[in-house]
Amino acid sequence: MSDREDNRLSARAARYVRVGTNVGAVAAKVAGQRLLGVEGDRGRDAAALAAALGGLKGPIMKVAQLISTIPEALPAEYAQELGQLQAHAPPMGPAFVKRRMMAELGPDWRNRFQSFETTAAASASLGQVHRATGPDSKALAAKLQYPDMQSAVEADLNQLKLIFAVHARMNPGVETKEIWKEIAARLREELDYDLEARHTALYGAIFAGDPRIRVPEIDAALSTKRLLVMSWMDGQPLLSFKSRAIEERNVIAQSMFRAWWFPFSHFGVIHGDPHLGNYSVFERDGRAAGINLLDYGCIRTFPTPFVQGVIDLYNGLLHGKRDLVVHAYETWGFRGLSGELIDAMNIWARFIYGPLLDDRERTIAEGTTPGEYGRREAFTVHKILREKGPVTVPREFVFMDRAAIGLGGVFLHLDARQNWFRLFNETIEGFQLDEVAARQKALFDTCRVPLPQLAA
């Protein structure tokens, strides 16, 4: 390891020690307040926690933003502060990139490309993307993982335990043990680019021939567990279409709705990270024609009974069948729910499902903004869960909720107007659990993706 790399890793280790100390100080302060019967200033404590974490700008930022979308997973003040943190890491410089590429493909790695830009085209929390040209002159995107990310992720997961420990001292409405397990599993999966390649192939098969959804093709010969090379997808940032005609914005919204709900309802799989940077828009004749669906690091697969539970919950809410609603929650893994807790969960469920229950053309959430999306409902649920809880959130729920909130936020940014009821019902028309299970097994086996199991 070079002195520069050694210094970089030493600096990261020092940051983790500092952050752990700072987060621990916030936890100790909260514990002391409760021991003395003093009601602390949550807003001030939340700001202190966000400040303690803000220097990392690594995987923990992605985690912080994710848990900020789950009602009562953290206090509202904490969720608001953490939701503002940026999941971004400074890019590796050209010399560092060359060393990383040599480690993945060997000393002659340059000869395997016609061209390779060592300056990153984009960077994120776990890696960065470089433009390249393959030996056949095909435009490529090379996603290169930052060094030592496995230890960084494990350290960040330990920080998350500390954050949850702070929360556990506040009479929480949600027990976070299963949430931590789910986040840990998905974040560790994101480090495995071989699995991401198989997930990309899975989505490529699902949307083969679809004119509105494009999926990159993986170049297996140039890819490793820490380097993922795929076709370059030309497109424009989604938010650059905010001022376009409503017809174009609706095309984008319809494409994104299908990209999320069709795989879930037909194969039991979702793209679990609907971040704006994970989509781009391609045009045809100067108009928005569809989306490029990017980044398959955070894919969540579901046992088919969970999918059935989602359909049951929808139909229970639509037709006022409380027994079907309760059955859906129990199918998901919620246990020991009182009537009050069911009512609280229904508030959140009606918020998530609301546009799908309303048979008319409308925006996804009328009278709100992306920054306020779900905040009022989350506050109401938060109060009830603190009084009547706690509730243990099943693992499968975590990314389902995260993706639904993220998708709704994108629709709000676009100010799209759709009959969401009709879009959803067209997607689930003819739903049969045994057919979904058969399709799932056939496709997952073909793409070498493990079949999901219900959590114990």
C-alpha positions as CSV (number, residue, x, y, z in Angstrom):
1,M,0.0,0.0,0.0
2,S,1.4,3.4,-0.9
3,D,1.9,6.2,1.7
4,R,-0.9,8.2,0.1
5,E,-3.4,5.2,0.4
6,D,-2.1,4.5,3.9
7,N,-2.7,8.2,4.9
8,R,-6.2,8.0,3.3
9,L,-7.2,4.9,5.3
10,S,-5.6,6.3,8.5
11,A,-7.6,9.5,8.1
12,R,-10.8,7.5,7.6
13,A,-10.1,5.5,10.8
14,A,-9.5,8.7,12.7
15,R,-12.8,10.1,11.5
16,Y,-14.6,6.9,12.7
17,V,-13.1,7.2,16.1
18,R,-14.1,10.9,16.3
19,V,-17.6,10.2,15.1
20,G,-18.0,7.3,17.4
21,T,-16.9,9.5,20.3
22,N,-19.3,12.3,19.3
23,V,-22.3,10.0,18.8
24,G,-21.5,8.3,22.1
25,A,-21.5,11.7,23.8
26,V,-25.0,12.4,22.4
27,A,-26.1,9.0,23.7
28,A,-24.6,9.7,27.1
29,K,-26.3,13.0,27.3
30,V,-29.7,11.6,26.5
31,A,-29.2,8.8,29.0
32,G,-28.3,11.3,31.7
33,Q,-31.4,13.4,31.0
34,R,-33.7,10.4,31.3
35,L,-31.9,9.2,34.5
36,L,-32.5,12.6,36.1
37,G,-36.0,12.9,34.8
38,V,-35.1,15.9,32.6
39,E,-36.8,16.4,29.2
40,G,-34.1,17.2,26.8
41,D,-34.1,19.5,23.8
42,R,-34.6,17.0,21.0
43,G,-34.0,19.5,18.2
44,R,-30.7,20.5,19.7
45,D,-29.7,16.8,20.3
46,A,-30.7,16.0,16.8
47,A,-28.6,18.7,15.4
48,A,-25.7,17.5,17.5
49,L,-26.1,14.0,16.1
50,A,-26.3,15.1,12.5
51,A,-23.1,17.2,13.1
52,A,-21.4,14.2,14.6
53,L,-22.2,12.1,11.5
54,G,-21.8,14.8,8.9
55,G,-18.0,14.4,8.5
56,L,-18.2,10.8,7.3
57,K,-20.0,11.3,3.9
58,G,-19.9,7.6,3.3
59,P,-22.4,4.7,3.6
60,I,-23.8,6.0,6.8
61,M,-25.3,9.0,4.9
62,K,-27.3,6.6,2.8
63,V,-28.4,4.8,5.9
64,A,-29.4,8.0,7.7
65,Q,-31.5,9.2,4.8
66,L,-33.2,5.8,4.5
67,I,-34.3,5.6,8.2
68,S,-35.5,9.2,8.0
69,T,-38.4,7.9,5.9
70,I,-39.7,5.3,8.4
71,P,-42.2,6.8,10.9
72,E,-40.9,6.6,14.5
73,A,-37.7,4.7,13.4
74,L,-36.1,7.8,14.8
75,P,-37.7,10.8,16.5
76,A,-39.0,13.4,14.0
77,E,-36.4,15.9,14.9
78,Y,-33.6,13.4,14.3
79,A,-35.2,12.2,11.0
80,Q,-35.4,15.7,9.7
81,E,-31.8,16.5,10.5
82,L,-30.4,13.2,9.1
83,G,-32.6,13.5,6.0
84,Q,-30.7,16.6,5.0
85,L,-27.3,14.9,5.0
86,Q,-25.7,14.3,1.6
87,A,-24.8,10.7,0.7
88,H,-21.6,11.6,-1.2
89,A,-18.0,10.8,-1.0
90,P,-15.1,12.7,-2.6
91,P,-14.0,11.1,-5.8
92,M,-10.7,9.2,-6.1
93,G,-8.1,11.0,-8.1
94,P,-6.7,9.6,-11.4
95,A,-3.5,8.1,-9.8
96,F,-5.6,6.3,-7.2
97,V,-8.1,5.1,-9.9
98,K,-5.2,3.6,-11.9
99,R,-4.0,1.6,-8.9
100,R,-7.6,0.4,-8.2
101,M,-8.1,-0.7,-11.8
102,M,-4.7,-2.6,-11.7
103,A,-5.9,-4.4,-8.6
104,E,-9.1,-5.5,-10.3
105,L,-7.9,-6.3,-13.8
106,G,-4.2,-6.7,-13.6
107,P,-1.2,-4.6,-14.8
108,D,-2.4,-4.6,-18.5
109,W,-5.9,-3.3,-17.6
110,R,-5.5,-0.3,-20.0
111,N,-5.1,-2.7,-23.0
112,R,-8.6,-4.1,-22.3
113,F,-10.2,-0.8,-23.2
114,Q,-9.9,1.5,-26.3
115,S,-10.2,4.4,-23.9
116,F,-10.8,4.9,-20.2
117,E,-11.3,8.3,-18.5
118,T,-9.6,8.3,-15.1
119,T,-11.5,11.3,-14.0
120,A,-14.9,10.2,-12.5
121,A,-18.1,11.0,-14.4
122,A,-20.1,10.6,-11.2
123,S,-19.4,9.6,-7.6
124,A,-21.5,8.2,-4.8
125,S,-21.2,6.8,-1.3
126,L,-19.6,3.4,-2.2
127,G,-17.9,4.0,-5.5
128,Q,-17.6,6.1,-8.7
129,V,-18.4,5.8,-12.4
130,H,-15.9,6.3,-15.3
131,R,-16.6,6.6,-19.0
132,A,-14.8,4.1,-21.2
133,T,-14.8,2.5,-24.6
134,G,-14.7,-1.2,-25.0
135,P,-12.5,-3.1,-27.5
136,D,-15.6,-3.2,-29.9
137,S,-15.9,0.6,-29.7
138,K,-19.0,0.3,-27.5
139,A,-19.5,3.1,-25.0
140,L,-19.2,1.8,-21.4
141,A,-19.7,2.9,-17.8
142,A,-17.2,1.4,-15.3
143,K,-18.4,1.5,-11.7
144,L,-15.3,1.2,-9.4
145,Q,-15.7,0.6,-5.7
146,Y,-13.7,2.7,-3.3
147,P,-11.0,0.8,-1.4
148,D,-11.6,-0.7,2.0
149,M,-15.4,-0.2,1.7
150,Q,-16.1,-3.5,3.6
151,S,-14.5,-2.2,6.8
152,A,-16.2,1.2,6.2
153,V,-19.6,-0.3,5.9
154,E,-19.1,-2.4,9.0
155,A,-17.9,0.6,10.9
156,D,-21.0,2.6,9.7
157,L,-23.3,-0.2,10.8
158,N,-21.8,0.0,14.2
159,Q,-22.5,3.7,14.2
160,L,-26.1,2.9,13.3
161,K,-26.3,0.7,16.4
162,L,-25.2,3.7,18.4
163,I,-27.9,5.9,16.8
164,F,-30.5,3.3,17.6
165,A,-29.2,3.1,21.1
166,V,-29.9,6.8,21.5
167,H,-33.4,6.3,20.2
168,A,-34.0,3.3,22.5
169,R,-33.6,5.6,25.5
170,M,-36.5,7.8,24.3
171,N,-39.5,5.5,24.8
172,P,-39.6,4.7,21.1
173,G,-42.8,3.7,19.2
174,V,-40.8,1.3,17.0
175,E,-38.4,-1.5,18.0
176,T,-35.4,-1.1,15.6
177,K,-33.7,-4.6,15.8
178,E,-35.2,-5.9,12.6
179,I,-34.6,-2.5,10.8
180,W,-30.9,-2.8,11.6
181,K,-30.8,-6.4,10.3
182,E,-32.4,-5.4,7.0
183,I,-30.2,-2.3,6.5
184,A,-27.1,-4.3,7.3
185,A,-28.0,-7.1,4.8
186,R,-28.8,-4.7,2.0
187,L,-25.7,-2.5,2.6
188,R,-23.4,-5.5,2.6
189,E,-25.1,-6.7,-0.6
190,E,-24.2,-3.4,-2.3
191,L,-20.5,-4.2,-1.9
192,D,-21.0,-7.4,-4.1
193,Y,-20.8,-6.2,-7.7
194,D,-21.2,-9.8,-9.0
195,L,-24.7,-9.9,-7.3
196,E,-25.4,-6.4,-8.7
197,A,-24.6,-7.8,-12.2
198,R,-27.1,-10.6,-11.7
199,H,-29.8,-8.2,-10.5
200,T,-29.1,-6.0,-13.5
201,A,-29.6,-9.1,-15.8
202,L,-32.8,-9.8,-13.8
203,Y,-34.3,-6.4,-14.7
204,G,-33.0,-6.6,-18.2
205,A,-35.0,-9.8,-18.7
206,I,-38.1,-8.2,-17.0
207,F,-38.1,-5.2,-19.3
208,A,-36.7,-6.8,-22.5
209,G,-38.4,-5.1,-25.4
210,D,-40.2,-2.5,-23.3
211,P,-40.0,0.8,-25.2
212,R,-40.1,3.1,-22.1
213,I,-37.6,1.4,-19.8
214,R,-34.0,0.7,-20.6
215,V,-31.6,-1.4,-18.5
216,P,-27.8,-1.4,-19.1
217,E,-26.1,-4.6,-20.3
218,I,-23.2,-5.9,-18.2
219,D,-19.8,-6.7,-19.7
220,A,-19.0,-9.8,-17.7
221,A,-15.5,-10.1,-19.2
222,L,-14.4,-6.7,-17.7
223,S,-16.3,-7.0,-14.4
224,T,-15.2,-8.2,-11.0
225,K,-16.7,-8.2,-7.5
226,R,-15.4,-4.6,-7.1
227,L,-15.6,-3.4,-10.7
228,L,-18.8,-3.4,-12.7
229,V,-18.6,-2.5,-16.4
230,M,-21.8,-2.0,-18.4
231,S,-23.2,-0.2,-21.4
232,W,-23.2,3.6,-21.1
233,M,-26.8,4.9,-21.0
234,D,-27.2,8.4,-22.6
235,G,-29.9,10.4,-20.9
236,Q,-30.7,13.7,-19.1
237,P,-31.2,14.3,-15.4
238,L,-34.8,13.7,-14.4
239,L,-35.2,17.1,-12.8
240,S,-34.2,18.9,-16.0
241,F,-37.7,17.9,-17.3
242,K,-39.6,19.8,-14.5
243,S,-40.4,22.7,-16.8
244,R,-41.4,20.5,-19.8
245,A,-44.9,20.0,-21.0
246,I,-47.2,17.9,-18.7
247,E,-47.4,15.2,-21.4
248,E,-43.7,14.7,-21.2
249,R,-43.6,14.7,-17.4
250,N,-46.4,12.2,-17.4
251,V,-44.5,9.9,-19.8
252,I,-41.6,9.9,-17.3
253,A,-44.0,9.3,-14.3
254,Q,-45.7,6.4,-16.1
255,S,-42.4,4.8,-16.9
256,M,-41.2,5.1,-13.3
257,F,-44.4,3.7,-12.0
258,R,-44.1,0.7,-14.3
259,A,-40.4,0.3,-13.5
260,W,-41.3,-0.1,-9.8
261,W,-44.7,-1.7,-9.6
262,F,-44.5,-4.2,-12.5
263,P,-41.4,-6.1,-11.2
264,F,-42.9,-6.2,-7.7
265,S,-46.4,-7.4,-8.7
266,H,-45.2,-9.9,-11.3
267,F,-41.8,-11.2,-9.9
268,G,-41.6,-10.0,-6.2
269,V,-38.7,-7.6,-6.6
270,I,-38.2,-3.9,-6.2
271,H,-35.5,-1.3,-7.0
272,G,-35.0,-0.2,-3.4
273,D,-33.2,3.1,-3.9
274,P,-35.4,5.5,-6.0
275,H,-32.8,8.3,-5.7
276,L,-33.0,10.9,-8.4
277,G,-29.5,10.0,-9.5
278,N,-30.6,6.4,-10.3
279,Y,-32.7,7.4,-13.2
280,S,-32.1,9.4,-16.4
281,V,-34.5,10.3,-19.2
282,F,-33.9,9.4,-22.8
283,E,-35.6,11.3,-25.6
284,R,-37.0,10.5,-29.0
285,D,-37.5,13.4,-31.5
286,G,-36.7,15.9,-28.8
287,R,-39.3,14.7,-26.4
288,A,-39.1,12.5,-23.2
289,A,-39.7,8.9,-24.3
290,G,-38.8,6.9,-21.2
291,I,-36.2,6.3,-18.5
292,N,-32.8,4.6,-18.1
293,L,-33.0,2.6,-14.9
294,L,-29.6,2.7,-13.3
295,D,-27.8,1.2,-10.3
296,Y,-28.9,-2.2,-9.1
297,G,-26.9,-2.3,-5.9
298,C,-30.0,-2.0,-3.7
299,I,-32.5,-4.6,-5.0
300,R,-35.0,-6.1,-2.6
301,T,-36.6,-9.5,-3.4
302,F,-39.7,-10.7,-1.6
303,P,-41.3,-14.0,-0.8
304,T,-44.5,-14.2,-2.8
305,P,-46.7,-14.2,0.3
306,F,-45.4,-10.7,1.1
307,V,-46.5,-9.6,-2.4
308,Q,-50.0,-11.1,-1.7
309,G,-50.0,-9.1,1.5
310,V,-49.5,-5.9,-0.4
311,I,-52.4,-6.7,-2.7
312,D,-54.6,-7.7,0.3
313,L,-53.9,-4.5,2.1
314,Y,-54.8,-2.5,-0.9
315,N,-58.1,-4.3,-1.4
316,G,-58.8,-4.2,2.3
317,L,-58.4,-0.4,2.3
318,L,-60.3,0.0,-0.9
319,H,-63.3,-2.0,0.1
320,G,-63.2,-1.2,3.9
321,K,-62.4,-4.8,4.9
322,R,-60.6,-4.5,8.2
323,D,-60.1,-8.2,8.6
324,L,-58.3,-8.3,5.3
325,V,-56.1,-5.3,6.3
326,V,-55.2,-7.1,9.6
327,H,-54.5,-10.3,7.7
328,A,-52.1,-8.4,5.4
329,Y,-50.2,-6.9,8.4
330,E,-49.9,-10.4,9.9
331,T,-48.7,-11.8,6.6
332,W,-45.9,-9.2,6.6
333,G,-44.8,-10.3,10.0
334,F,-46.4,-7.8,12.4
335,R,-47.4,-9.4,15.6
336,G,-49.6,-8.6,18.6
337,L,-51.3,-5.5,17.1
338,S,-53.9,-3.8,19.2
339,G,-56.8,-2.0,17.6
340,E,-55.1,1.4,18.3
341,L,-51.9,0.2,16.6
342,I,-53.8,-1.0,13.6
343,D,-55.5,2.4,13.4
344,A,-52.1,4.1,13.5
345,M,-50.6,1.8,10.8
346,N,-53.7,2.4,8.7
347,I,-53.0,6.1,8.7
348,W,-49.6,5.4,7.2
349,A,-51.0,2.8,4.8
350,R,-53.7,5.2,3.5
351,F,-51.0,7.8,2.9
352,I,-48.9,5.4,0.9
353,Y,-51.9,3.9,-0.9
354,G,-54.0,7.0,-1.1
355,P,-53.4,8.0,-4.7
356,L,-54.0,4.3,-5.7
357,L,-57.4,4.3,-4.0
358,D,-58.6,7.5,-5.7
359,D,-60.1,6.8,-9.2
360,R,-59.4,10.2,-10.8
361,E,-56.6,12.2,-12.3
362,R,-54.5,14.0,-9.7
363,T,-51.0,14.6,-8.4
364,I,-49.5,12.0,-6.2
365,A,-50.1,14.2,-3.0
366,E,-52.2,17.2,-3.4
367,G,-51.3,20.4,-1.4
368,T,-47.8,19.4,-0.4
369,T,-44.2,19.7,-1.5
370,P,-41.4,17.1,-1.9
371,G,-39.8,18.3,1.4
372,E,-43.1,17.9,3.3
373,Y,-44.2,14.7,1.7
374,G,-45.5,12.4,4.4
375,R,-44.3,14.5,7.3
376,R,-47.8,15.3,8.7
377,E,-48.9,11.6,8.5
378,A,-45.6,10.5,10.0
379,F,-46.0,12.9,12.9
380,T,-49.5,11.6,13.7
381,V,-48.3,8.0,13.5
382,H,-45.3,8.9,15.7
383,K,-47.6,10.2,18.5
384,I,-49.8,7.1,18.5
385,L,-46.9,4.6,18.4
386,R,-45.1,6.3,21.3
387,E,-48.3,6.0,23.4
388,K,-49.5,2.6,22.3
389,G,-46.3,0.9,21.0
390,P,-43.7,-0.2,20.5
391,V,-44.1,-2.1,17.3
392,T,-41.5,-4.3,15.8
393,V,-41.2,-3.5,12.1
394,P,-40.7,-6.6,9.9
395,R,-37.5,-6.6,7.8
396,E,-39.4,-6.8,4.5
397,F,-41.3,-3.6,5.2
398,V,-38.2,-1.4,5.5
399,F,-37.2,-1.0,1.8
400,M,-40.8,-1.3,0.6
401,D,-41.6,1.8,2.6
402,R,-38.4,3.5,1.6
403,A,-39.0,2.9,-2.1
404,A,-42.6,4.0,-2.0
405,I,-41.7,7.3,-0.3
406,G,-38.9,7.9,-2.7
407,L,-41.0,7.2,-5.7
408,G,-43.7,9.5,-4.5
409,G,-41.2,12.3,-4.0
410,V,-40.0,11.9,-7.6
411,F,-43.6,12.2,-8.8
412,L,-44.0,15.4,-6.7
413,H,-40.8,16.9,-8.3
414,L,-42.3,16.2,-11.7
415,D,-45.7,17.6,-10.7
416,A,-47.1,14.7,-12.8
417,R,-50.9,14.1,-13.1
418,Q,-52.1,10.6,-13.5
419,N,-55.0,8.4,-12.6
420,W,-52.8,6.3,-10.3
421,F,-55.8,4.1,-9.4
422,R,-56.0,2.9,-13.0
423,L,-52.3,2.6,-13.5
424,F,-52.1,0.4,-10.4
425,N,-55.1,-1.8,-11.2
426,E,-53.9,-2.4,-14.7
427,T,-50.6,-3.5,-13.3
428,I,-52.1,-6.0,-10.8
429,E,-54.9,-7.2,-13.0
430,G,-55.2,-11.0,-12.9
431,F,-52.8,-11.3,-10.0
432,Q,-52.5,-15.0,-9.0
433,L,-50.0,-15.9,-6.2
434,D,-49.1,-19.3,-7.7
435,E,-48.4,-17.7,-11.1
436,V,-46.2,-15.0,-9.5
437,A,-44.3,-17.7,-7.6
438,A,-43.7,-19.7,-10.8
439,R,-42.5,-16.7,-12.7
440,Q,-40.3,-15.7,-9.9
441,K,-38.6,-19.1,-9.6
442,A,-38.1,-19.4,-13.4
443,L,-36.5,-16.0,-13.8
444,F,-34.5,-16.0,-10.6
445,D,-33.0,-19.4,-11.5
446,T,-32.1,-18.2,-15.0
447,C,-30.4,-15.1,-13.6
448,R,-28.8,-17.0,-10.7
449,V,-30.5,-14.8,-8.1
450,P,-31.4,-16.5,-4.8
451,L,-35.0,-17.0,-4.1
452,P,-36.1,-15.0,-1.1
453,Q,-37.3,-16.5,2.2
454,L,-39.7,-15.2,4.8
455,A,-37.8,-13.9,7.8
456,A,-38.1,-16.0,10.9
